């Protein structure tokens, strides 16, 4: 079993605890999107993670990007708030979460791109190539929403 994985069902979130976190869509100068490959399951994702006590969600996003990639970023805009009750993220039988995630577009302001203990690869990829990659399902949705380049904030 690869960890984490997802369970789907009508209001399955009732069977889990709530976890809040955030993710960043970061573009390079060519419009490619920064993705990381997770060390726990080998899947691609946005830099992301859970909120720590004493943080707000923007701070969570900035910290997670730095921890996973070595890059310093500033938040540009909110893409959306995602809290579907129909998906649960499972890390272990007793570690099941309905996620409340905020996705931001962020801009690189410093640092050096590199790996962490949570990542085995990092790189910038064109949106058109993402369908060929094994990307975490929620993250693909968030990237697609960010690609609209609109002021619309998604609430899903």
DSSP file (Angstrom, degrees, kcal/mol; ACC not computed):
  #  RESIDUE AA STRUCTURE BP1 BP2  ACC     N-H-->O    O-->H-N    N-H-->O    O-->H-N    TCO  KAPPA ALPHA  PHI   PSI    X-CA   Y-CA   Z-CA
    1    1 A X              0   0    0      0, 0.0     2,-0.3     0, 0.0     4,-0.0   0.000 360.0 360.0 360.0 127.5    0.0    0.0    0.0
    2    2 A X        -     0   0    0     39,-0.0     2,-0.4     2,-0.0    39,-0.1  -0.676 360.0-109.7 -81.9 139.6    1.3    3.4   -1.0
    3    3 A X  S    S+     0   0    0     37,-0.6    88,-0.1    -2,-0.3     2,-0.1  -0.955  90.8  30.3-119.0 136.6    0.8    6.1    1.7
    4    4 A X  S    S+     0   0    0     86,-0.7     2,-0.3    -2,-0.4    87,-0.2   0.665  77.5 161.1 -80.6 166.7   -1.0    8.4    1.6
    5    5 A X  E     -A   90   0A   0     85,-2.0    85,-3.4    -2,-0.1     2,-0.4  -0.869  31.1-112.9-137.7 174.8   -4.0    7.3   -0.4
    6    6 A X  E     -A   89   0A   0     -2,-0.3     2,-0.4    83,-0.2    83,-0.2  -0.861  13.4-161.9-117.0 144.9   -7.6    8.4   -0.9
    7    7 A X  E     -A   88   0A   0     81,-2.4    81,-2.6    -2,-0.4     2,-0.4  -0.967  15.8-160.2-117.0 141.2  -10.9    7.0    0.0
    8    8 A X  E     +A   87   0A   0     -2,-0.4     2,-0.3    79,-0.2    79,-0.2  -0.918  26.6 123.2-122.8 147.0  -14.0    8.4   -1.7
    9    9 A X    >   -     0   0    0     77,-1.8     3,-1.8    -2,-0.4     2,-0.4  -0.885  66.0 -60.9 172.6 162.5  -17.7    8.2   -0.7
   10   10 A X  T 3  S-     0   0    0      1,-0.3    76,-0.1    -2,-0.3    -2,-0.0  -0.429 119.0 -20.2 -61.8 114.6  -20.7   10.3    0.0
   11   11 A X  T >  S+     0   0    0     -2,-0.4     3,-2.0     1,-0.1    -1,-0.3   0.792  84.6 156.0  54.6  34.2  -19.8   12.4    3.1
   12   12 A X  G X   +     0   0    0     -3,-1.8     3,-2.3     1,-0.3    74,-0.2   0.714  57.3  82.3 -61.7 -19.9  -17.0   10.0    4.0
   13   13 A X  G >  S+     0   0    0     72,-3.0     3,-1.7     1,-0.3    -1,-0.3   0.734  74.0  74.4 -57.2 -21.7  -15.4   12.9    5.8
   14   14 A X  G <  S+     0   0    0     -3,-2.0    -1,-0.3    71,-0.3    -2,-0.2   0.734  92.1  55.4 -61.6 -21.4  -17.7   12.0    8.7
   15   15 A X  G <  S+     0   0    0     -3,-2.3    -1,-0.3    -4,-0.2     2,-0.2   0.344 107.5  56.9 -93.4   6.0  -15.4    9.1    9.4
   16   16 A X  S <  S-     0   0    0     -3,-1.7    81,-0.2    -4,-0.1     2,-0.2  -0.751  80.7-105.8-131.4 172.8  -12.2   11.2    9.7
   17   17 A X  E     -b   97   0A   0     79,-2.1    81,-3.2    -2,-0.2     2,-0.4  -0.574  40.0-105.9 -93.5 165.6  -10.7   14.0   11.6
   18   18 A X  E     -b   98   0A   0     79,-0.2     2,-0.4    -2,-0.2    81,-0.2  -0.759  33.4-176.9 -94.8 137.7  -10.2   17.5   10.1
   19   19 A X  E     -b   99   0A   0     79,-1.9    81,-2.8    -2,-0.4     2,-0.4  -0.999  11.6-151.4-133.6 134.5   -6.7   18.7    9.0
   20   20 A X  E     +b  100   0A   0     -2,-0.4    31,-2.9    79,-0.2     2,-0.3  -0.850  30.3 138.6-106.6 139.4   -6.0   22.2    7.7
   21   21 A X  E     -bC 101  50A   0     79,-2.2    81,-2.0    -2,-0.4     2,-0.3  -0.921  32.5-130.8-160.1-175.2   -3.1   23.0    5.3
   22   22 A X  E     -bC 102  49A   0     27,-2.1    27,-2.0    -2,-0.3     2,-0.3  -0.973   7.7-158.4-149.1 162.6   -2.0   24.8    2.2
   23   23 A X  E     -bC 103  48A   0     79,-2.2    81,-2.6    -2,-0.3     2,-0.4  -0.937  12.5-136.3-139.7 158.5   -0.3   24.4   -1.1
   24   24 A X  E     -bC 104  47A   0     23,-2.0     2,-0.6    -2,-0.3    23,-0.6  -0.974   2.7-156.3-124.4 131.2    1.6   26.6   -3.5
   25   25 A X  E     -b  105   0A   0     79,-3.0    81,-2.2    -2,-0.4     2,-0.4  -0.936  25.6-175.7 -96.8 119.4    1.4   26.8   -7.3
   26   26 A X  E     -b  106   0A   0     -2,-0.6     8,-2.6     8,-0.3     2,-0.3  -0.975   8.0-159.3-124.4 127.7    4.7   28.4   -8.3
   27   27 A X  B     -G   33   0B   0     79,-0.6    81,-0.3    -2,-0.4     6,-0.2  -0.789   7.8-141.9-105.4 146.9    5.7   29.3  -11.9
   28   28 A X    >   -     0   0    0      4,-2.0     3,-1.9    -2,-0.3    -1,-0.0  -0.353  46.1 -84.3 -90.2-175.5    9.1   29.8  -13.4
   29   29 A X  T 3  S+     0   0    0      1,-0.3    -1,-0.0     2,-0.1    -2,-0.0   0.687 130.9  52.8 -66.7 -17.0    9.8   32.5  -16.0
   30   30 A X  T 3  S-     0   0    0      2,-0.1    -1,-0.3     0, 0.0    -3,-0.0   0.383 120.8-105.7 -96.2   2.4    8.6   30.2  -18.7
   31   31 A X  S <  S+     0   0    0     -3,-1.9    96,-0.3     1,-0.3     2,-0.1   0.570  71.2 146.0  84.4   9.2    5.2   29.5  -17.0
   32   32 A X        -     0   0    0     94,-0.1    -4,-2.0    92,-0.1     2,-0.4  -0.483  46.9-120.5 -77.9 154.6    6.2   26.0  -15.9
   33   33 A X  E     -GH  27 125B   0     92,-3.2    92,-2.5    -6,-0.2     2,-0.4  -0.796  16.7-122.6-104.4 134.5    4.9   24.7  -12.6
   34   34 A X  E     + H   0 124B   0     -8,-2.6     2,-0.3    -2,-0.4    -8,-0.3  -0.616  36.7 175.2 -76.3 125.1    7.0   23.6   -9.7
   35   35 A X  E     - H   0 123B   0     88,-2.9    88,-1.9    -2,-0.4     2,-0.3  -0.945  16.2-154.8-127.6 151.9    6.3   20.0   -8.6
   36   36 A X  E     -IH  45 122B   0      9,-3.0     9,-2.3    -2,-0.3     2,-0.6  -0.932  15.9-131.6-121.3 149.4    8.0   17.8   -6.0
   37   37 A X  E     -IH  44 121B   0     84,-2.8    83,-2.6    -2,-0.3    84,-0.7  -0.907  30.8-124.3-100.9 124.7    8.1   14.0   -5.9
   38   38 A X  E  >  - H   0 119B   0      5,-3.1     4,-1.3    -2,-0.6    81,-0.3  -0.361   5.7-146.9 -70.0 141.3    7.1   12.7   -2.4
   39   39 A X  T  4 S+     0   0    0     79,-2.2    80,-0.1     1,-0.2    -1,-0.1   0.726  94.6  57.8 -78.4 -21.6    9.5   10.4   -0.6
   40   40 A X  T  4 S+     0   0    0     78,-0.4   -37,-0.6     1,-0.1    -1,-0.2   0.799 129.9   2.1 -82.7 -27.5    6.7    8.5    1.1
   41   41 A X  T  4 S-     0   0    0      2,-0.2    -2,-0.2   -39,-0.1    -1,-0.1   0.417  89.6-118.5-139.8  -0.1    4.8    7.3   -2.0
   42   42 A X     <  +     0   0    0     -4,-1.3     2,-0.2     1,-0.2    92,-0.1   0.546  67.2 134.9  75.9   6.1    6.7    8.5   -5.1
   43   43 A X        -     0   0    0     -6,-0.1    -5,-3.1     1,-0.1    -1,-0.2  -0.561  55.9-114.3 -90.2 154.9    3.8   10.6   -6.4
   44   44 A X  E     +Ij  37 135B   0     90,-3.0    92,-2.5    -7,-0.2     2,-0.3  -0.554  44.4 153.5 -84.5 150.3    4.2   14.2   -7.7
   45   45 A X  E     -I   36   0B   0     -9,-2.3    -9,-3.0    90,-0.2     2,-0.2  -0.972  44.5 -88.5-161.4 171.7    2.6   17.1   -5.9
   46   46 A X        -     0   0    0     -2,-0.3     2,-0.3   -11,-0.2   -11,-0.1  -0.541  60.5 -86.7 -77.9 154.6    2.7   20.8   -5.2
   47   47 A X  E    S+C   24   0A   0    -23,-0.6   -23,-2.0   -13,-0.3     2,-0.3  -0.534  79.0 136.8 -59.4 127.6    4.8   22.0   -2.2
   48   48 A X  E     +C   23   0A   0     -2,-0.3     2,-0.3    16,-0.2   -25,-0.2  -0.982  22.1 151.5-166.8 166.8    2.2   21.7    0.6
   49   49 A X  E     -C   22   0A   0    -27,-2.0   -27,-2.1    -2,-0.3     2,-0.1  -0.971  42.2 -56.4 171.3-179.9    1.5   20.6    4.1
   50   50 A X  E     -C   21   0A   0     -2,-0.3   -29,-0.3   -29,-0.2     2,-0.2  -0.429  51.6-106.6 -82.3 149.6   -0.4   20.9    7.3
   51   51 A X        -     0   0    0    -31,-2.9     2,-0.3    -2,-0.1   -31,-0.2  -0.529  30.3-141.4 -73.6 136.6   -0.7   24.0    9.4
   52   52 A X    >   -     0   0    0     -2,-0.2     3,-1.8     4,-0.2     8,-0.1  -0.690  34.2 -86.6 -93.8 152.2    1.2   24.1   12.7
   53   53 A X  T 3  S+     0   0    0     -2,-0.3    -1,-0.1     1,-0.2     3,-0.1  -0.311 115.8  27.8 -55.3 138.9   -0.2   25.7   15.8
   54   54 A X  T 3  S+     0   0    0      1,-0.3     2,-0.2    -3,-0.1    -1,-0.2   0.426 102.2 103.7  88.2  -0.7    0.5   29.4   16.0
   55   55 A X    <   -     0   0    0     -3,-1.8    -1,-0.3     4,-0.0     2,-0.3  -0.706  61.1-139.0-106.0 160.2    0.6   29.8   12.2
   56   56 A X     >  -     0   0    0     -2,-0.2     4,-2.2    -3,-0.1    -4,-0.2  -0.686  38.5-100.2-103.3 173.8   -1.9   31.2    9.7
   57   57 A X  H  > S+     0   0    0     -2,-0.3     4,-2.1     1,-0.2     5,-0.1   0.804 121.6  53.9 -70.4 -28.9   -2.4   29.5    6.3
   58   58 A X  H  > S+     0   0    0      2,-0.2     4,-2.4     1,-0.2    -1,-0.2   0.924 110.2  48.0 -66.0 -43.2   -0.2   31.9    4.4
   59   59 A X  H  > S+     0   0    0      1,-0.2     4,-2.7     2,-0.2    -2,-0.2   0.885 109.3  54.2 -63.3 -38.3    2.7   31.3    6.8
   60   60 A X  H  X S+     0   0    0     -4,-2.2     4,-2.9     2,-0.2     5,-0.2   0.941 109.2  47.8 -58.4 -48.0    2.0   27.5    6.5
   61   61 A X  H  X S+     0   0    0     -4,-2.1     4,-2.3     1,-0.2    -2,-0.2   0.933 112.8  47.3 -60.0 -48.5    2.3   27.8    2.7
   62   62 A X  H  X S+     0   0    0     -4,-2.4     4,-2.0     1,-0.2    -1,-0.2   0.911 114.7  46.9 -61.4 -44.0    5.6   29.8    2.9
   63   63 A X  H  X S+     0   0    0     -4,-2.7     4,-3.1     2,-0.2     5,-0.2   0.928 111.4  50.3 -64.5 -46.2    7.1   27.4    5.4
   64   64 A X  H  X S+     0   0    0     -4,-2.9     4,-2.4    -5,-0.2   -16,-0.2   0.898 109.4  50.9 -63.0 -40.6    6.1   24.3    3.5
   65   65 A X  H  X>S+     0   0    0     -4,-2.3     4,-2.3    -5,-0.2     6,-0.7   0.945 113.7  45.4 -60.3 -46.7    7.6   25.6    0.3
   66   66 A X  H  X5S+     0   0    0     -4,-2.0     4,-2.0     4,-0.2    -2,-0.2   0.935 114.0  48.4 -62.8 -46.4   10.9   26.4    2.1
   67   67 A X  H  <5S+     0   0    0     -4,-3.1    51,-0.2     1,-0.2    -1,-0.2   0.879 120.6  36.1 -62.3 -38.2   11.0   23.1    3.9
   68   68 A X  H  <5S+     0   0    0     -4,-2.4    48,-0.2    -5,-0.2    -1,-0.2   0.731 135.6  15.5 -90.0 -22.9   10.3   21.0    0.8
   69   69 A X  H  <5S-     0   0    0     -4,-2.3    45,-2.6    -5,-0.2    -3,-0.2   0.588  88.7-120.4-128.2 -16.2   12.2   23.0   -1.9
   70   70 A X  S  <<S+     0   0    0     -4,-2.0    42,-1.5    -5,-0.6     2,-0.3   0.504  71.0 128.9  81.9   3.8   14.6   25.4   -0.3
   71   71 A X  E     -D  111   0A   0     -6,-0.7     2,-0.5    40,-0.2    -1,-0.3  -0.719  53.3-141.9 -96.8 143.3   12.8   28.3   -1.9
   72   72 A X  E     +D  110   0A   0     38,-2.4    37,-3.1    -2,-0.3    38,-1.3  -0.872  30.6 178.3 -97.6 134.6   11.6   31.5   -0.2
   73   73 A X  E     -D  108   0A   0     -2,-0.5     2,-0.4    35,-0.3    35,-0.2  -0.885  25.3-144.5-133.1 162.6    8.3   32.7   -1.6
   74   74 A X  E     -D  107   0A   0     33,-2.2    33,-2.8    -2,-0.3     2,-0.3  -0.968  33.7-108.4-123.2 148.0    5.7   35.4   -1.2
   75   75 A X  E     +D  106   0A   0     -2,-0.4    31,-0.2    31,-0.2     3,-0.1  -0.571  32.7 177.5 -77.5 131.3    2.0   34.8   -1.7
   76   76 A X  E     -     0   0A   0     29,-3.0     2,-0.3     1,-0.4    30,-0.2   0.826  61.0 -21.6 -99.0 -46.3    0.5   36.4   -4.8
   77   77 A X  E     -D  105   0A   0     28,-1.6    28,-2.7     0, 0.0     2,-0.5  -0.992  59.7-103.9-162.1 159.2   -3.1   35.3   -4.7
   78   78 A X  E     -D  104   0A   0     -2,-0.3    26,-0.3    26,-0.2     3,-0.1  -0.777  24.0-173.9 -87.4 129.1   -5.6   32.8   -3.3
   79   79 A X  E     -     0   0A   0     24,-3.2    75,-2.6    -2,-0.5     2,-0.3   0.889  58.4 -47.5 -85.2 -49.3   -6.7   30.2   -5.9
   80   80 A X  E     -De 103 154A   0     23,-1.4    23,-2.3    73,-0.3     2,-0.5  -0.997  38.0-109.8-174.6 170.9   -9.2   28.4   -3.7
   81   81 A X  E     -De 102 155A   0     73,-3.0    75,-2.5    -2,-0.3     2,-0.5  -0.988  33.6-166.7-118.5 123.9  -10.5   26.8   -0.6
   82   82 A X  E     +D  101   0A   0     19,-3.2    19,-3.0    -2,-0.5    -2,-0.0  -0.953  27.9 143.0-122.3 122.6  -11.0   23.0   -0.9
   83   83 A X        +     0   0    0     -2,-0.5    17,-0.1    17,-0.2    -1,-0.1   0.007  18.7 174.4-148.8  33.4  -12.9   21.0    1.7
   84   84 A X    >   -     0   0    0      1,-0.2     3,-0.7     2,-0.1    15,-0.2  -0.179  23.4-154.2 -51.4 131.3  -14.8   18.3    0.0
   85   85 A X  T 3  S+     0   0    0      1,-0.2   -72,-3.0    13,-0.1   -71,-0.3   0.424  86.5  74.1 -82.7   2.5  -16.5   16.0    2.5
   86   86 A X  T 3  S+     0   0    0    -75,-0.2   -77,-1.8   -74,-0.2     2,-0.4   0.297  90.4  58.7-101.3   8.4  -16.4   13.2   -0.2
   87   87 A X  E <   -A    8   0A   0     -3,-0.7     2,-0.4   -79,-0.2    12,-0.3  -1.000  58.9-169.0-139.7 137.2  -12.7   12.4    0.0
   88   88 A X  E     -A    7   0A   0    -81,-2.6   -81,-2.4    -2,-0.4     2,-0.5  -0.983  17.4-139.4-123.2 136.0  -10.5   11.3    2.9
   89   89 A X  E     -AF   6  97A   0      8,-3.2     8,-2.9    -2,-0.4     2,-0.5  -0.851  20.9-157.8 -93.8 127.5   -6.8   11.2    2.9
   90   90 A X  E     +AF   5  96A   0    -85,-3.4   -85,-2.0    -2,-0.5   -86,-0.7  -0.926  28.0 164.2-113.9 122.4   -5.5    8.0    4.6
   91   91 A X  E    S-     0   0A   0      4,-2.8     2,-0.3     1,-0.5     5,-0.2   0.696  79.6 -17.4-101.1 -30.2   -2.0    7.8    6.1
   92   92 A X  E >  S- F   0  95A   0      3,-0.8     3,-2.6   -89,-0.0    -1,-0.5  -0.934  82.7 -84.8-164.6 166.8   -2.7    4.7    8.2
   93   93 A X  T 3  S+     0   0    0      1,-0.3     3,-0.1    -2,-0.3    -1,-0.0   0.841 131.5  35.4 -51.9 -37.9   -5.8    3.0    9.5
   94   94 A X  T 3  S+     0   0    0      1,-0.2    -1,-0.3    -3,-0.0     2,-0.3   0.193 107.9  72.5-101.5  16.6   -6.0    5.3   12.5
   95   95 A X  E <   + F   0  92A   0     -3,-2.6    -4,-2.8     2,-0.0    -3,-0.8  -0.632  61.4 146.6-132.5  72.7   -4.7    8.4   10.6
   96   96 A X  E     - F   0  90A   0     -2,-0.3   -79,-2.1    -6,-0.2     2,-0.4  -0.921  22.7-171.4-117.9 134.6   -7.6    9.5    8.3
   97   97 A X  E     -bF  17  89A   0     -8,-2.9    -8,-3.2    -2,-0.4     2,-0.7  -0.978  28.1-149.9-134.4 135.3   -8.2   13.1    7.4
   98   98 A X  E     -b   18   0A   0    -81,-3.2   -79,-1.9    -2,-0.4     2,-0.3  -0.929  41.5-138.3 -90.1 118.8  -10.8   15.2    5.6
   99   99 A X  E     -b   19   0A   0     -2,-0.7     2,-0.6   -12,-0.3   -79,-0.2  -0.601  22.0-164.5 -88.4 139.4   -8.5   18.0    4.4
  100  100 A X  E     +b   20   0A   0    -81,-2.8   -79,-2.2    -2,-0.3     2,-0.4  -0.958  29.4 177.9-113.7 105.5   -9.3   21.7    4.4
  101  101 A X  E     -bD  21  82A   0    -19,-3.0   -19,-3.2    -2,-0.6     2,-0.5  -0.908  25.4-157.4-120.3 138.4   -6.8   23.1    2.0
  102  102 A X  E     -bD  22  81A   0    -81,-2.0   -79,-2.2    -2,-0.4     2,-0.5  -0.934  13.4-155.1-106.8 134.3   -6.0   26.5    0.7
  103  103 A X  E     -bD  23  80A   0    -23,-2.3   -24,-3.2    -2,-0.5   -23,-1.4  -0.940  14.4-175.7-112.1 130.3   -4.1   26.8   -2.5
  104  104 A X  E     -bD  24  78A   0    -81,-2.6   -79,-3.0    -2,-0.5     2,-0.5  -0.857  28.0-127.9-118.5 153.1   -2.1   29.9   -3.3
  105  105 A X  E     -bD  25  77A   0    -28,-2.7   -29,-3.0    -2,-0.3   -28,-1.6  -0.915  39.0-172.1 -92.0 130.1   -0.1   31.2   -6.3
  106  106 A X  E     -bD  26  75A   0    -81,-2.2   -79,-0.6    -2,-0.5     2,-0.4  -0.875  17.0-140.3-125.7 157.3    3.3   32.1   -4.9
  107  107 A X  E     - D   0  74A   0    -33,-2.8   -33,-2.2    -2,-0.3     2,-0.3  -0.944  23.9-115.6-119.5 137.2    6.3   33.9   -6.3
  108  108 A X  E     + D   0  73A   0     -2,-0.4   -35,-0.3   -81,-0.3     3,-0.1  -0.538  35.8 167.2 -71.7 130.5    9.9   33.0   -5.7
  109  109 A X  E     -     0   0A   0    -37,-3.1     2,-0.3     1,-0.3   -36,-0.2   0.387  61.8 -34.3-122.0  -2.9   11.8   35.7   -3.9
  110  110 A X  E    S+ D   0  72A   0    -38,-1.3   -38,-2.4     0, 0.0    -1,-0.3  -0.987  79.4  88.6 171.3-172.2   15.0   33.8   -2.9
  111  111 A X  E     - D   0  71A   0     -2,-0.3     2,-0.4   -40,-0.3   -40,-0.2  -0.263  66.9 -83.6  88.1-176.9   16.6   30.6   -1.8
  112  112 A X        -     0   0    0    -42,-1.5     2,-0.1    -2,-0.1    -1,-0.0  -0.996  37.9-114.6-135.0 127.3   18.0   27.7   -3.8
  113  113 A X        +     0   0    0     -2,-0.4     2,-0.3   -43,-0.1   -43,-0.2  -0.387  57.9 131.5 -63.1 128.5   15.9   24.9   -5.3
  114  114 A X        -     0   0    0    -45,-2.6     2,-0.2    -2,-0.1   -43,-0.1  -0.921  50.3 -81.7-161.8-175.0   16.8   21.6   -3.7
  115  115 A X        -     0   0    0     -2,-0.3     2,-0.2     5,-0.1     5,-0.1  -0.529  30.8-168.2 -98.8 164.7   15.6   18.4   -2.1
  116  116 A X    >   -     0   0    0      3,-0.4     3,-0.9   -48,-0.2   -48,-0.1  -0.775  46.7 -87.7-136.1-177.2   14.5   17.6    1.5
  117  117 A X  T 3  S+     0   0    0     -2,-0.2   -49,-0.1     1,-0.2     3,-0.0   0.636 129.1  52.3 -70.5 -10.9   13.7   14.5    3.5
  118  118 A X  T 3  S+     0   0    0    -51,-0.2   -79,-2.2   -79,-0.1   -78,-0.4   0.548 108.0  56.7 -96.5 -10.5   10.1   14.8    2.1
  119  119 A X  E <   -H   38   0B   0     -3,-0.9    -3,-0.4   -81,-0.3   -81,-0.2  -0.940  44.4-178.6-129.2 144.7   11.1   15.0   -1.6
  120  120 A X  E    S+     0   0B   0    -83,-2.6     2,-0.3     1,-0.4   -82,-0.1   0.567  80.9  16.0-111.1 -17.1   13.1   12.9   -4.0
  121  121 A X  E     -H   37   0B   0    -84,-0.7   -84,-2.8    -7,-0.1    -1,-0.4  -0.985  59.3-174.2-151.0 149.5   12.8   15.1   -7.0
  122  122 A X  E     +H   36   0B   0     -2,-0.3     2,-0.3   -86,-0.2   -86,-0.2  -0.986  22.2 133.1-140.2 149.3   11.9   18.7   -7.7
  123  123 A X  E     -H   35   0B   0    -88,-1.9   -88,-2.9    -2,-0.3     2,-0.4  -0.965  50.4 -95.9 179.4 168.3   11.4   20.5  -11.0
  124  124 A X  E     -H   34   0B   0     -2,-0.3     2,-0.4   -90,-0.2   -90,-0.2  -0.871  40.0-175.7-103.0 133.1    9.4   22.8  -13.2
  125  125 A X  E     -H   33   0B   0    -92,-2.5   -92,-3.2    -2,-0.4     2,-0.1  -0.966  28.3-109.3-132.6 142.7    7.0   21.2  -15.7
  126  126 A X    >>  -     0   0    0     -2,-0.4     3,-1.7   -94,-0.2     4,-0.5  -0.439  29.3-122.0 -69.5 144.7    4.7   22.5  -18.4
  127  127 A X  G >4 S+     0   0    0    -96,-0.3     3,-1.4     1,-0.3     4,-0.4   0.858 110.4  62.5 -53.0 -38.8    1.0   22.2  -17.7
  128  128 A X  G 34 S+     0   0    0      1,-0.3     3,-0.4     2,-0.1    -1,-0.3   0.736 101.0  52.3 -63.4 -23.3    0.5   20.2  -20.8
  129  129 A X  G X4 S+     0   0    0     -3,-1.7     3,-1.5     1,-0.2    -1,-0.3   0.564  84.8  86.7 -89.9  -8.0    2.8   17.4  -19.5
  130  130 A X  G X< S+     0   0    0     -3,-1.4     3,-1.7    -4,-0.5     5,-0.3   0.805  76.5  66.0 -66.4 -29.2    1.0   17.0  -16.2
  131  131 A X  G 3  S+     0   0    0     -4,-0.4    -1,-0.3    -3,-0.4    -2,-0.1   0.722 100.5  52.7 -64.8 -18.7   -1.5   14.5  -17.5
  132  132 A X  G <  S+     0   0    0     -3,-1.5     2,-0.3    -4,-0.1    -1,-0.3   0.464  98.8  82.4 -91.9  -4.0    1.4   12.0  -18.1
  133  133 A X  S <  S-     0   0    0     -3,-1.7     2,-1.5    -4,-0.2   -90,-0.1  -0.717  86.1-116.6-105.0 152.9    2.6   12.4  -14.5
  134  134 A X        +     0   0    0     -2,-0.3   -90,-3.0   -92,-0.1     2,-0.3  -0.673  50.8 170.1 -87.1  84.9    1.4   10.6  -11.3
  135  135 A X  B     -j   44   0B   0     -2,-1.5   -90,-0.2    -5,-0.3     5,-0.1  -0.776  44.3 -96.8-102.3 140.7    0.1   13.7   -9.5
  136  136 A X     >  -     0   0    0    -92,-2.5     4,-1.9    -2,-0.3     3,-0.5  -0.331  38.9-124.6 -53.0 131.0   -1.9   13.6   -6.3
  137  137 A X  H  > S+     0   0    0      1,-0.3     4,-1.7     2,-0.2     5,-0.2   0.872 106.4  48.7 -54.2 -48.1   -5.5   14.1   -7.5
  138  138 A X  H  > S+     0   0    0      1,-0.2     4,-2.2     2,-0.2    -1,-0.3   0.893 109.8  54.0 -61.2 -35.5   -6.4   17.1   -5.4
  139  139 A X  H  > S+     0   0    0     -3,-0.5     4,-2.6     1,-0.2    -1,-0.2   0.867 104.1  53.8 -68.0 -36.0   -3.2   18.9   -6.5
  140  140 A X  H  X S+     0   0    0     -4,-1.9     4,-2.3     2,-0.2    -1,-0.2   0.905 109.1  49.9 -63.1 -40.3   -4.1   18.4  -10.2
  141  141 A X  H  X S+     0   0    0     -4,-1.7     4,-2.4     2,-0.2    -2,-0.2   0.924 111.4  48.6 -61.6 -44.8   -7.4   20.0   -9.5
  142  142 A X  H  X S+     0   0    0     -4,-2.2     4,-2.3     2,-0.2    -2,-0.2   0.902 111.2  49.4 -65.4 -41.1   -5.7   23.0   -7.7
  143  143 A X  H  X S+     0   0    0     -4,-2.6     4,-1.8     2,-0.2    -1,-0.2   0.927 110.4  51.1 -62.1 -44.9   -3.2   23.4  -10.5
  144  144 A X  H  < S+     0   0    0     -4,-2.3     4,-0.4     1,-0.2    -2,-0.2   0.914 110.8  48.4 -59.7 -43.5   -6.0   23.4  -13.1
  145  145 A X  H >< S+     0   0    0     -4,-2.4     3,-1.3     1,-0.2    -1,-0.2   0.896 109.6  52.6 -63.8 -39.8   -7.9   26.0  -11.2
  146  146 A X  H >< S+     0   0    0     -4,-2.3     3,-1.6     1,-0.3    -1,-0.2   0.818  97.4  67.8 -64.8 -30.5   -4.8   28.2  -10.9
  147  147 A X  T 3< S+     0   0    0     -4,-1.8    -1,-0.3     1,-0.3    -2,-0.2   0.663  80.2  77.8 -65.6 -15.9   -4.3   28.0  -14.6
  148  148 A X  T <  S-     0   0    0     -3,-1.3    -1,-0.3    -4,-0.4    -2,-0.2   0.748  83.9-153.3 -66.5 -20.6   -7.4   30.1  -15.2
  149  149 A X    <   +     0   0    0     -3,-1.6     2,-0.2    -4,-0.2    -2,-0.1   0.827  48.6 130.3  50.9  35.7   -5.3   33.2  -14.2
  150  150 A X  S    S-     0   0    0      2,-0.2    -1,-0.2    -4,-0.1    -2,-0.1  -0.601  73.7-116.2-110.4 173.9   -8.5   34.9  -13.0
  151  151 A X  S    S+     0   0    0     -2,-0.2     2,-0.1    -3,-0.1   -73,-0.1   0.438  76.5 121.1 -86.3  -0.8   -9.5   36.7   -9.9
  152  152 A X        -     0   0    0      1,-0.1     2,-0.6    -4,-0.0    -2,-0.2  -0.405  54.6-148.9 -65.3 137.4  -12.0   34.0   -9.2
  153  153 A X        -     0   0    0     -2,-0.1     2,-0.3   -73,-0.0   -73,-0.3  -0.953  14.7-138.8-107.7 120.2  -11.6   32.2   -5.9
  154  154 A X  E     -e   80   0A   0    -75,-2.6   -73,-3.0    -2,-0.6     2,-0.5  -0.571  15.6-169.7 -79.9 138.2  -12.7   28.6   -6.0
  155  155 A X  E      e   81   0A   0     -2,-0.3   -73,-0.2   -75,-0.2   -75,-0.0  -0.942 360.0 360.0-127.4 108.6  -14.6   27.1   -3.1
  156  156 A X              0   0    0    -75,-2.5   -74,-0.2    -2,-0.5    -1,-0.1   0.327 360.0 360.0-133.9 360.0  -15.0   23.4   -3.5
